[in-house]
Amino acid sequence: MYIEQLSLRNYRNYQELNISFENKVNVILGENAQGKTNVMESIYVLAMAKSHRTSSDKELIRWDADYAKIEGRIQKQYGPLPMELLISKKGKKAKCNHIEQQKLSRYVGNFNVVMFAPEDLYLVKGSPQVRRRFIDMEIGQVSPIYLHDISQYQKILHQRNQYLKLLQMKKQTDQTVLEVLTEQFIQMAAKIVIKRFEFLRMLENWAQPIHSGISRGLETLKIEYKPSVDVLETQEMSKMVVSFEEKFNKVKSREIERGTTLFGPHRDDLQFFVNGHDVQIYGSQGQQRTTALSVKLAEIELIHSEMREYPILLLDDVLSELDDYRQSHLLNTIQGKVQTFVTTTSVDGIDHQTLKEASTFKVESGKMEQVQ
């Protein structure tokens, strides 16, 4: 899988851009604040229908425009796939093969990307919210039904929180509605937790040998899911539901008192262990970076195993954050296998055959052109 053509209209600082790419490494050079990351972000948004940098779609629209448009021609095993995303103040319209998709869950997953940016180094040491977002985005690429489930879960969670607020403020006293919402909430929560367990086990299976390779066989990586309810990975759905119900009965009065939902996937986390030690707390910066890199490279292999095609890799200003050894490991892994985009202010100091054979593009003030 690779992106052959990209067109932008009124996207961030790009009024108009039409550019073609080859199925290899594409290096995007430019000074800071010229629009390198905006190109990377647009490819990510085309695939995921949301940005990795902001939750506000309005920020993607050029300041003097009413809409932003991203179009891409994706080459897949079975032929070309045109994709289009129109972002306006009213919302988003997504087209796949010129057909408008009524649900974004049917759009996401047709084109797969893995983004690795400096903020991804915070996957290990950042907040639980960063890790939950990572899980949800990545499962969504390989499982459209998960995207639907997480969307339903968020709706029920919102309704449940609103009703808990009414109970807290004594504007409602009838708890029957809470019981009904809780039943729906628990059913969705259990489905999401089961899928997350399954995904993280697959991710760990791919990440362990990669991590071992980068650490020259000195380290073993383990990934553990930390649910907010006492459930086990091996539990079947019905038993998991019972555990959730027990948790609800325990915290019900506290939830009403505080007016918010105190358990569920929106409060879960995951932990990374290297040689049995929690990397977030005890890991060196090098170990944290190796863990993040291993997870990102594992994502590539996991998507390939599920979708039968390699995703596109976006390396946004991340090579400068890695030492020579980790740089080489990353570039050796992707060589000749994955279409890759690399943004950097300079390739000086990166002595690798992959970059010597790359296509190079120059970005300046929202204009991008290939360097011949």
N, C-alpha and C positions, 0 to 999 in steps of 0.2 A: 504494500500500500504506500502510495506517495502522493504529495500534492504537486500537480503539474503547473497550474496557473492560480494566481491569487489576484483578486480585484477588490479594491477598497474605495468607498465613496463616503466622504464626510466622517471618516473614522479617526477619532482623536485629532492628531495634528496633520492627518492626510486628507487633502481635499479630494484627490483622485490618485489611484495607483493601479497600474496593470503590470504584472510581472510574471515571468515564467521561471520555473525551477527544474533542476535535474534530480534524478533519483540517486543522490549521493550526499556528501556533506556540503552544506551551503553556509558560508561564513558571511555574517553581516557586520561590517565595520562602521564605526562612527563614534564621534565624541558623545558624551553624556547629554541627555535631553534633546536629542535630534530626532528620535523616533524609532530606534532599533527595537526596543522592548515592545513598542506599539504594534510592530509587524508580528512579532512572536505571539503577543496577546491575541491579535486578530485571528491567527491560525487556531489558537486554543479555543477562542470563542466560537469560531465556525464549527468546531468539533463538539464542544460541550454546551453551547448555547448560554454560557455564562463565563465571566472573567475569573481568573485566579487572583486578580489584584484588587477588585472592588465588588461590592454587592449592589452597587448602584449602576444600573444600565445607562442612566442619563449621562454618566461620566464618559461613556464610550462615544457619544455623539459630539462631533466638532462644535465648538462653542457658538458659531453663528448659523447652525443648520437645524432642521427639524427632525432629521433621521440620520442613521448610519447604516451602510449596507456592506456586507462582506459576501463575496462570491468566490467559490473555489471549484476547480476541476480536479477531482481525486481519481487517480488510477488505481483500480483494484484488480484482483485476479481475473474477475469475469468481465472487466472492461471499465470504461470511464463512468464516473458518478458525479454529475454536477450538484453542488450544494449551495444554498443561499440563505442568508439570515438578514432580515430587515429589523432594525431596532429603532423604535420611535418612542415618543413620550406616552403613547397609548399601550405599548407592549412590544411583543416580538412576533414576527411571522417567519416561519422556517419552511424551506422547500428542499426536498430531496428528489433528484431526478425530475425537476420542474413541477413536482406535485406538492401542494401545500400540506404540511403535516398538522393535523388538528391538535395532537398532543406532542409536547417536546420529548416525552419518554419514547416516542416512536422515531424521533429524529436523532437523538443522542445514541451513539453506538455504531452508526453507519461509517463514521470516520474516527479513528482512534489516535489519540496523542498522549505522550508522556512528557510533562513539563518538569524541568529541573532548574530551579532558580535559587539564588542565595537564601531566600526565605524558607526554602524546603529544608535547609539545614536546621530550621526550627521545628521540623517534624518530630525530632527526638526531644529537644529541650524546651519547646514552646508549650502553649496551653493545651488542655484536652480538646478544646474547640477546634484547634488546628488539625489534630489527629482525627477527630470525627469527620471533619470536612474532607480530609484526605480519603478516608474509608468510603464515604458516600459517593464522592466523585469517581473513584476508581471502580467500585462495584457497578455503578451506573453505566460505565462504558461497556461492560460485558454482560449486564443483566438489565434489560429495559423494564422488566417487572419490578425490580428493586426500586427504580426511580419512581414508579407509580406508587409502590408501597410507602416509600419515605414521604412522598407528597401527601398521601392520605393520612399518614401518621401525624404530620405537621398540622394538618387541618383539625384533626381530632384533638391534638394537644392544645391548640389555640382555643377551641371551644371549651375544653375541659378547664383550662386556666381561667377563662372568662367566668365560667360558672362557679369555680372555687372562689373567685373574687367576690361574686354576689353573695355567696354563703358567708364569706369572711366579713362582709359589710352588713350582714343581716338583711340584705335586700331580698334574699330567698331563704327559705327554711326547709323546703322539700328536697330530700337527698336522693329521691328516685332518679332524677335526671343525672345526677353524679354517678349513680350505680350503672346506668345505661351507657354513659360516655366512657366510664372506666372499663366496662366489658369490651367495647369497641377498641379502646386504646390498648388494652392488654393483648387482644388478638393480633393487632398490627405490630405491637412491640415485640412479641415473641417471634413473629416471622422475620423481622429485621435482625434481631439478635442471632437467630439461627444462620441467616445468610452471612452476617459479619463473621461469625465463628468459622464458617466454611471458607470464606474468602481469605481470612488471615492465615488459615492453615495452609492453603495453596501458596499464598505469598511467602510464608516462612519456608516452605519446601524449595522454592526457587531462590530465596535470598540466602539460605544457609551456605550452599556451595560457593556462591559469589563472594560472600563475606569472608569465607575461609580462604579463598584465592587472594583477595586484596590484603588480608592480614597474614599472608604467607603461611597459612595453616595454624596460626597461633591462637586464633579466636573462634569461638562458636557463638552464633547468634540465635536467640530465641525471641519470638514475638508472642505476647500474651494479651488476650482481650480481657478487659476489666469491666464487667457489667455492674450496674448499680443495684442489681437484684441477684440474690444468691442462686445462680443457675449454673449448670454444667454443660460443657460442649456436647457431651454424649446424650443429654436429655432429649427425649422426643417432645414434640410440640405440646401435647396434652399435659405432660408433667411440668413443662416450663410455664404454661398458663397457670397451673396451680401455685407455683412459686411466686408468680406475679400477683396473684390474688391474695396470697398470704402477706406479701409486702404491702399491698394496698390497705389491708385491714390493720396492719401495724402503724402505718403513717397517716391514715385517713384524718384523724383529728388534727395532726400537725399541718397537713395540707390545707385544711379549712382555716386553721389559725393564720397561716402564712399566705393563703390565697394563691398557691402555685403548686404545680406537679413536682414532686420530690424524687421520682424514680422513673426509669425508662431509658431508651437508647440515647436520648438527648443529654443524658448525664453520664454516659459511659466513657471509657478511656481505653487506651492500650499502652503496654509497656514493652520496652526493648531491653533484653538482657544480653550482656556479653560475658561469657565464662561465668554465668550465674549472678553477675552484678548488674543492677539497674543502671543503664547507660546515662539516663537523664540525671541521676544523682551522683554516681561514682565514675562515670566515663570521662576520659580526657577529651579535649576538643577533637583530636585525631580520631578517637573511637566513635564519637558522635557523628563525625563527617563520613567515616567508613560505613556506619550503620545507615545513614541517609542515602549514600550512594548505592549501597547494596540493595536497599528497598526499591530505589528508582530503577536500577537495572533488572531487578526481579519483576517489576511491573511490566517491563517490555516483554519478558519471556512468558509471563502469565497471560497477557493479552494475546500473544501469539498462539499459546496453547489453546485458548478458548475461542479465538476468532479465526484461527488458521492463516492469519496475516500479521506481519509486524506493524506496530503503530509507528507514527512519526515521533521523533525525539526532538524536543525543544530545549536547548541548553542556553538559558538566558543569563549571560554574564557570570557563569558559574565556574568556568575553567580557572579564572584568576583566584578563585576561593579554594582551589584544590592544589595540593603540592604535586611535584613532578610525577611521583610514583602513582598517585591516584588519577592524575590526568591521563597518564599512559594507559592505565588499566581501563579507564572509561573509553578512550579512543580505540584501543585494541578490541574491546568488546563489540563496538558498533561497526567496526570497519567492514564495508561491503555488505552490510546486512540491513541497516536501518537508515532511511532518509533522515538526515539530521540537520538542524539549524543551530548555528552557534553565533551568539552576539558577543562582541568584544570591542574594546577601544583599540586593541592592537594584538597581532598574533606573534609579536616579538617575544622570544623566550619560550614559545611552544614549538619544540622541534619534533614534529611527528608527521610521518608519511601521509596520514589521513588528511591533515590540513593542507599539505603541499599539493594534493590532488583535488582540493575542494574548489567549488565555484565561489567567487568572491563578489560581494555587493557592497556598495558604499551608500550610507544614509547621511543626508544633511538637510536640516530644516524641512522635514516632512517630504523629502524627495529621495527616491531610491533607484539606483541603477547598477547594472552589472559592470564589474571591472574586467576589461578584456585582457 
